[in-house]
């Protein structure tokens, strides 16, 4: 229901309450019946999922190729910098 489209009196009537809110007993009854008005906690992403998600970007593949090329060219400092960027990006 689009509550923002309804005037205040209609909302109060629909929710069977008053402008002051629910009486204590009614609030307790509704809390027991409906449960707390709380959003479920979001699950955090696992480290493995974050690592795998990194490989969805084409830029990561470009950096991986650059790291391999610089390693073959014996540019170990450049390889280490690119590897560090890849690790920090994860």
C-alpha positions in Angstrom: 0.0 0.0 0.0 1.3 3.5 -0.8 0.9 5.1 2.6 2.2 8.4 1.5 -0.8 8.9 -0.9 -3.4 8.5 1.9 -4.4 11.3 4.2 -3.6 11.1 7.9 -7.1 10.2 9.1 -7.4 7.3 6.6 -4.0 5.9 7.7 -5.0 6.1 11.4 -8.3 4.3 10.6 -6.6 1.7 8.5 -4.0 0.9 11.2 -6.6 1.0 13.9 -4.6 3.5 16.1 -4.8 7.1 17.1 -2.6 10.2 16.6 -0.8 9.4 19.8 0.0 5.8 18.8 -1.1 2.5 20.2 -1.9 2.0 23.9 0.7 0.0 25.7 -1.3 -3.2 25.9 -2.2 -3.1 22.2 1.4 -2.4 21.3 2.5 -5.4 23.4 -0.2 -7.6 21.7 0.9 -6.6 18.2 4.5 -7.1 19.1 3.8 -10.7 20.2 1.6 -11.3 17.1 3.7 -9.7 14.4 7.2 -9.7 16.0 9.6 -6.8 16.2 9.7 -4.2 13.4 13.2 -5.0 12.5 15.0 -5.6 9.2 16.9 -8.9 9.0 20.6 -8.5 9.3 22.5 -8.7 6.0 25.1 -11.4 5.7 28.6 -10.2 5.0 30.4 -11.6 1.9 33.0 -14.2 2.6 36.6 -13.5 1.7 36.5 -16.2 -1.0 33.4 -14.6 -2.6 35.1 -11.2 -2.6 38.2 -12.7 -4.2 36.2 -14.4 -6.9 34.1 -11.2 -7.5 37.3 -9.4 -8.3 37.7 -11.3 -11.5 34.5 -9.9 -13.0 36.3 -6.7 -14.1 38.2 -6.7 -17.3 40.8 -4.3 -15.8 41.9 -7.1 -13.5 42.7 -9.3 -16.4 44.7 -6.4 -18.0 46.7 -6.0 -14.7 47.3 -9.8 -14.5 48.7 -9.8 -18.1 50.8 -6.8 -17.2 52.2 -8.6 -14.1 53.1 -11.7 -16.1 54.8 -9.6 -18.9 56.8 -7.5 -16.4 57.8 -10.7 -14.6 59.1 -12.2 -17.9 61.0 -9.0 -18.6 62.6 -9.2 -15.1 61.0 -6.0 -14.0 60.4 -7.4 -10.5 59.6 -4.0 -8.9 56.9 -3.3 -11.5 55.6 -6.9 -11.0 55.5 -6.4 -7.2 53.7 -3.1 -7.6 51.1 -4.5 -10.0 50.6 -7.6 -7.7 50.2 -5.3 -4.7 47.5 -3.3 -6.6 45.7 -6.6 -7.4 45.8 -7.7 -3.8 44.7 -4.4 -2.4 41.9 -4.2 -4.9 40.5 -7.5 -3.6 
